[in-house]
Amino acid sequence: MSTRIGDVVVDVADPADGADRAAGAVVRATIDRPRARNALSPSVLDGLAAACDVARDAQASVFVVGGTGGTLSAGADLHHVHGLVGDRDGIDSYLTAIGATLDRLADLPCVTVAVVGGHAVAGGCELLLACDLAVAATDAGIGDRHLEYGLLPGAGGSVRLPRALPGALARRLLYTGEIVDGATAHAWGLVSHVAPPGELDATVEALVARLARHSPAALHAMKRLHRDAAPPADAATLAAERAVAVAHLSGSPAVREGLEAFRTGRPPDFSPGGPVAVGPRIEDEST
């Protein structure tokens, strides 16, 4: 069964409808905004939140989130953010919606799997970090890219990244805005599985099949045990990150410059000395 909710396509594979009745239900959520590199627009957030509800209702064993065209997400919808400049309440509402959606994903009782064939940067990296496991192509691009445009993470990046990586590596990604490939992300432990681009789908399917063959009750209990042993990011810390991000997005001249640079496709100029050098721009044609 496939349903489109906002800009997310949700598929449910119910074991009762198939030959393998021992397997648990699998819910797949595919962000479908390829022209915008699957940026996290309000309609995407609505779809992801609804997909999480579908997974709960189905008592799913596995929840898989990916994106059309391979890119998980290029992050926040910066065209949307550009329209919110000067609107502190609007910025707060948007970041709160992203954070609440990712928290809902992180809180699912089933095992969650992110799939990255292209990029997962900034908010896309935050989406990846909210999942239990991640499968990336060796040439995928992953990182926290907020500083490239004078922005800050506001949906868990500065909180979850240091929990996922050794301190020096987390600081490297947060401070430099560097994007690392999937092979490097796997070597660091940022993603759980890696595969050559041509084998990504098969690797994902093999992982999903392995997870789904377990007893759903035991799988859910194992996730509870893991969360008790390694508690997830707490709500107060996530809220503190969002408060800093809202204040920065609402009042920093660097944000206006970064968003204007993004809108016009030029490198941002944060100093009197001229444009700063940035990495390759990820196109976002959202409106």
C-alpha positions in Angstrom: 0.0 0.0 0.0 1.4 3.4 -1.1 0.1 6.8 0.0 1.3 10.3 -0.6 1.2 12.5 2.5 2.4 16.0 1.7 5.7 15.6 -0.1 6.4 12.2 1.4 5.4 8.8 -0.2 4.6 6.3 2.5 4.6 2.5 1.7 3.5 -0.2 4.2 4.5 -3.8 3.7 2.2 -5.8 5.9 3.5 -9.4 6.5 -0.1 -10.6 6.6 -0.4 -9.7 2.9 2.7 -11.6 1.9 4.2 -15.1 2.0 6.6 -14.4 4.8 4.2 -14.1 7.7 7.0 -14.4 10.2 8.3 -11.0 9.3 7.3 -7.7 10.9 5.7 -4.8 9.1 8.0 -2.5 7.2 7.1 1.2 6.7 9.0 3.2 4.1 8.9 7.0 3.9 10.4 8.6 0.8 10.8 12.4 0.7 9.7 13.3 -2.8 11.1 16.8 -3.7 14.0 15.9 -6.0 14.1 19.4 -7.6 14.7 20.8 -4.1 17.1 18.1 -3.1 14.4 16.9 -0.7 14.7 20.0 1.5 12.6 19.9 4.7 9.7 22.1 3.8 6.5 22.2 5.9 4.9 19.7 3.6 7.8 17.3 4.0 7.6 17.6 7.8 3.9 16.9 7.7 4.5 13.8 5.6 7.3 12.5 7.9 5.3 13.1 11.0 2.3 11.2 9.5 4.6 8.4 8.3 5.8 8.0 11.9 2.1 7.7 13.0 1.6 5.1 10.4 4.5 3.1 11.7 3.2 3.2 15.2 -0.3 2.2 14.2 1.1 -0.7 12.1 3.4 -1.8 15.0 6.1 -1.8 12.5 9.4 -3.6 13.0 11.3 -1.3 10.7 10.9 2.2 9.5 13.0 3.2 6.4 13.4 6.9 5.4 15.0 7.9 2.2 14.6 10.4 -0.6 13.8 10.4 -4.3 16.9 10.6 -6.4 19.0 9.1 -3.6 19.5 12.3 -1.6 18.1 12.0 1.8 17.8 15.7 2.3 19.9 18.8 1.6 18.5 20.3 4.9 16.1 23.1 5.8 14.2 24.7 3.0 16.4 27.9 2.8 14.0 29.6 0.4 11.3 29.1 3.1 13.8 30.4 5.8 14.6 33.4 3.6 10.9 34.4 3.7 11.0 34.2 7.5 13.9 36.6 8.1 12.8 39.1 10.7 9.9 36.9 11.8 11.2 35.5 15.1 8.0 33.6 15.8 7.9 32.2 12.3 11.5 31.0 12.6 10.8 29.5 16.0 7.7 27.7 14.6 9.6 26.3 11.7 12.6 25.0 13.7 10.2 23.6 16.3 8.4 21.7 13.6 11.6 20.2 12.3 12.8 19.3 15.8 9.4 17.8 16.8 9.3 15.7 13.6 12.9 14.3 14.2 12.1 13.7 17.8 9.0 11.7 16.8 11.2 9.7 14.5 13.8 9.1 17.2 11.1 8.0 19.6 9.6 5.3 17.4 9.6 1.9 19.1 10.7 0.2 15.9 14.2 0.2 14.3 14.7 3.2 12.0 17.0 3.2 9.0 18.2 6.2 7.0 19.2 5.6 3.4 21.7 8.0 1.8 22.6 7.6 -1.9 23.4 11.2 -2.5 23.6 13.9 0.2 22.5 14.2 3.8 23.7 17.6 4.9 22.7 20.1 7.6 19.1 19.2 8.4 19.5 16.1 6.3 22.4 15.1 8.6 20.1 15.8 11.6 17.5 13.5 10.0 20.1 10.8 9.7 21.2 11.3 13.3 17.7 10.8 14.5 17.7 7.2 13.1 19.0 4.1 14.7 20.9 2.8 11.6 22.1 4.4 8.4 23.1 2.9 5.0 25.2 5.1 2.8 26.7 4.8 -0.7 30.5 5.0 -0.6 30.3 8.3 -2.6 27.5 9.9 -0.6 28.1 13.3 1.0 27.3 13.7 4.7 28.0 16.5 7.1 26.8 19.5 9.1 27.0 22.4 6.6 25.2 25.2 8.5 28.3 27.4 8.9 28.8 27.5 5.2 25.9 30.0 5.0 26.2 31.6 8.4 23.6 29.4 10.0 23.4 27.1 13.0 21.8 23.7 13.6 18.4 23.9 15.3 17.1 20.3 15.1 19.6 18.4 17.1 22.8 18.5 15.0 25.0 20.1 17.7 23.5 17.7 20.3 23.3 14.4 18.5 26.5 14.7 16.4 28.8 14.6 19.5 26.9 11.6 20.8 27.5 9.8 17.5 31.2 10.6 17.0 34.3 11.1 19.0 34.7 14.7 20.1 37.4 15.7 17.7 35.4 14.3 14.7 32.2 15.9 15.8 33.9 19.3 16.2 35.5 18.9 12.8 32.2 18.5 11.1 30.5 21.2 13.1 33.2 23.8 12.9 34.4 23.3 9.3 31.2 22.6 7.5 33.0 19.8 5.7 31.2 17.1 3.8 32.7 13.6 4.1 31.9 10.7 1.8 30.0 7.6 2.8 33.1 5.5 3.1 34.6 8.0 5.5 31.4 8.3 7.5 31.3 4.5 7.9 34.9 4.4 9.0 34.2 7.1 11.6 31.0 5.2 12.8 28.6 7.9 11.6 26.7 5.4 9.5 26.3 1.7 10.3 26.4 0.3 6.7 28.1 1.3 3.5 27.9 0.0 -0.1 29.1 0.8 -3.6 26.4 3.0 -5.3 25.3 0.1 -7.5 24.8 -2.1 -4.5 23.0 0.3 -2.2 19.5 -0.9 -2.8 20.4 -4.5 -2.3 22.3 -3.7 0.9 19.3 -1.8 2.3 16.9 -4.7 1.4 19.2 -7.3 3.0 19.3 -5.2 6.2 15.6 -4.6 6.2 14.9 -8.3 5.7 17.2 -9.3 8.5 15.6 -6.8 10.9 12.1 -7.7 9.9 12.6 -11.5 10.5 13.0 -10.9 14.2 10.1 -11.1 16.6 8.6 -7.6 16.6 8.1 -7.7 20.4 11.7 -8.7 21.0 13.0 -6.1 18.5 11.1 -3.3 20.2 12.3 -4.5 23.6 15.9 -4.5 22.4 15.5 -0.9 21.3 14.2 0.0 24.7 17.2 -1.8 26.3 19.6 0.2 24.1 17.9 3.5 24.9 18.1 2.8 28.6 21.8 1.9 28.3 22.6 4.9 26.0 20.0 7.6 26.7 19.1 9.7 23.7 19.5 13.5 23.6 17.3 15.1 26.3 14.5 17.5 25.5 16.1 20.4 27.5 19.4 20.2 25.6 17.6 20.1 22.3 15.4 23.1 23.3 18.5 25.1 24.3 20.1 24.4 20.9 16.9 25.6 19.2 16.7 28.8 21.3 20.3 29.7 20.2 19.5 29.0 16.6 16.3 31.1 16.7 18.1 34.0 18.2 20.9 33.8 15.6 18.5 33.4 12.7 16.4 36.3 13.9 19.2 38.8 14.5 22.5 38.0 12.9 23.6 40.0 9.8 25.5 36.8 8.8 22.2 35.0 8.3 20.9 37.6 5.8 24.2 37.5 3.9 24.3 33.7 3.9 20.7 33.4 2.7 21.1 36.0 0.0 24.2 34.2 -1.2 22.3 31.0 -1.3 19.4 32.6 -3.2 21.7 34.1 -5.8 24.1 31.2 -6.1 27.2 33.0 -5.0 29.7 32.5 -2.2 28.7 34.4 1.0 30.9 37.4 2.0 31.2 37.4 5.8 34.1 39.8 5.9 35.4 43.1 4.4 38.0 41.1 2.6 35.6 39.7 0.0 33.7 36.4 -0.6 34.9 33.4 1.5 35.7 30.1 -0.2 33.0 27.5 0.3 32.5 23.9 -0.9 30.4 22.9 -3.9 26.9 24.3 -3.6 24.0 21.9 -3.3 21.2 23.1 -5.6 17.8 23.8 -4.0 15.1 24.8 -6.4 12.4 24.9 -3.8 10.1 27.9 -3.7 
